[in-house]
Amino acid sequence: MTAPLLSIRALEAGYGGAPVLFGVDLDVPAGGALALMGRNGMGKTTTVRAIMGLLPASGGRIVFDGEELTGLPPHRIARRGIGLVPEGRLIFPTLTVEENLVATSAPPRAGRPAWTLERVYGLFPRLAERRGHYGNRISGGEQQMLAIGRALMTNPRLLILDEATEGLAPLIRAEIWSVISALKGEGLSLIVIDKHVSALAGVCEAVAVMEKGRVVHAGPAADFAADKEMAARYLGV
Ligand SMILES: Nc1ncnc2c1ncn2[C@@H]1O[C@H](COP(=O)(O)OP(=O)(O)OP(=O)(O)O)[C@@H](O)[C@H]1O
């Protein structure tokens, strides 16, 4: 069996001495997509922050493409090839759409087609129409597209989407899911945090459910989506 692209073992992290993660284990195979689920406050975003180096790990290991990430600063982790679409989008409000896209762009990776402005605009034609608008003058859906485009401009090998469809109108949400699915089809590896179980199962092979800072269930996403009782037990839906 080939080693996973991302492997997390016994990860511990917290805020100001208060522990939040108590030994998280996760794997993402190259080209695979993992749905990370769980009720509010269970530690999903904290896990993502630890992967990105935005929060120090107090224990455990994060290995990406065979190299240890634990302890590296966020910009070096991004350079290794992990892109983040953060919860709340965090668009630069006083930069234009185009400036937001180029602000964090990074060189392409060997063997993968480079992400360019043209390619991002091809994926999201609305961003091309809004290219000169400031980040705080576009709709929530457009901001979400921009957050995804900006992460793609770093030419990631693994893209982490934290609540990328949260609070969006159904049509825009469907557009975002179809883009996520297309990215998966191109071989990009994904971690997708979202509440929409059936949409997740359409893109992700695997699911991991977090409860109180631990992974309490891991398995095929299709099985999870088909088992209403299990979804109700873990997600309270
Ligand atoms: N900056 C912070 N300082 C202190 N505690 C925090 C901070 N951010 C999160 N927490 C706490 O850490 C725990 C896990 O939060 P986290 O944001 O990782 O959950 P989540 O599973 O992503 O949920 P959500 O869907 O609400 O984002 C919660 O108890 C939360 O209150």
The ligand as an SDF file (V2000), in Angstrom:
LIG
                    3D

 31 33  0  0  0  0  0  0  0  0999 V2000
   -9.5780   30.9560   19.3830 N   0  0  0  0  0  0  0  0  0  0  0  0
  -10.0740   30.1420   20.3130 C   0  0  0  0  0  0  0  0  0  0  0  0
   -9.7860   30.3190   21.6260 N   0  0  0  0  0  0  0  0  0  0  0  0
  -10.2730   29.4850   22.5700 C   0  0  0  0  0  0  0  0  0  0  0  0
  -11.0420   28.3990   22.3060 N   0  0  0  0  0  0  0  0  0  0  0  0
  -11.3620   28.1710   21.0280 C   0  0  0  0  0  0  0  0  0  0  0  0
  -10.8850   29.0210   19.9650 C   0  0  0  0  0  0  0  0  0  0  0  0
  -11.3740   28.5310   18.7870 N   0  0  0  0  0  0  0  0  0  0  0  0
  -12.0910   27.4380   19.1120 C   0  0  0  0  0  0  0  0  0  0  0  0
  -12.0960   27.2200   20.4340 N   0  0  0  0  0  0  0  0  0  0  0  0
  -12.7600   26.0980   21.1400 C   0  0  0  0  0  0  0  0  0  0  0  0
  -12.2460   24.8840   20.6340 O   0  0  0  0  0  0  0  0  0  0  0  0
  -13.2800   23.9160   20.5030 C   0  0  0  0  0  0  0  0  0  0  0  0
  -13.2830   23.3860   19.0850 C   0  0  0  0  0  0  0  0  0  0  0  0
  -13.6100   24.4110   18.1800 O   0  0  0  0  0  0  0  0  0  0  0  0
  -13.5160   24.2620   16.5950 P   0  0  0  0  0  0  0  0  0  0  0  0
  -13.6960   25.6200   15.9960 O   0  0  0  0  0  0  0  0  0  0  0  0
  -12.2990   23.5180   16.2550 O   0  0  0  0  0  0  0  0  0  0  0  0
  -14.7770   23.3690   16.2910 O   0  0  0  0  0  0  0  0  0  0  0  0
  -15.4300   22.9490   14.9240 P   0  0  0  0  0  0  0  0  0  0  0  0
  -15.6300   21.4860   15.0120 O   0  0  0  0  0  0  0  0  0  0  0  0
  -14.6670   23.4840   13.7880 O   0  0  0  0  0  0  0  0  0  0  0  0
  -16.8530   23.6430   15.0020 O   0  0  0  0  0  0  0  0  0  0  0  0
  -17.5140   24.8220   14.1700 P   0  0  0  0  0  0  0  0  0  0  0  0
  -18.3810   24.1530   13.1740 O   0  0  0  0  0  0  0  0  0  0  0  0
  -18.3010   25.5350   15.2260 O   0  0  0  0  0  0  0  0  0  0  0  0
  -16.4230   25.6620   13.5730 O   0  0  0  0  0  0  0  0  0  0  0  0
  -14.5660   24.6090   20.9350 C   0  0  0  0  0  0  0  0  0  0  0  0
  -14.8180   24.2600   22.2540 O   0  0  0  0  0  0  0  0  0  0  0  0
  -14.2460   26.0680   20.8130 C   0  0  0  0  0  0  0  0  0  0  0  0
  -14.9760   26.8210   21.7650 O   0  0  0  0  0  0  0  0  0  0  0  0
  1  2  1  0
  2  3  1  0
  2  7  2  0
  3  4  2  0
  4  5  1  0
  5  6  2  0
  6  7  1  0
  6 10  1  0
  7  8  1  0
  8  9  2  0
  9 10  1  0
 10 11  1  0
 11 12  1  0
 11 30  1  0
 12 13  1  0
 13 14  1  0
 13 28  1  0
 14 15  1  0
 15 16  1  0
 16 17  2  0
 16 18  1  0
 16 19  1  0
 19 20  1  0
 20 21  2  0
 20 22  1  0
 20 23  1  0
 23 24  1  0
 24 25  2  0
 24 26  1  0
 24 27  1  0
 28 29  1  0
 28 30  1  0
 30 31  1  0
M  END
$$$$
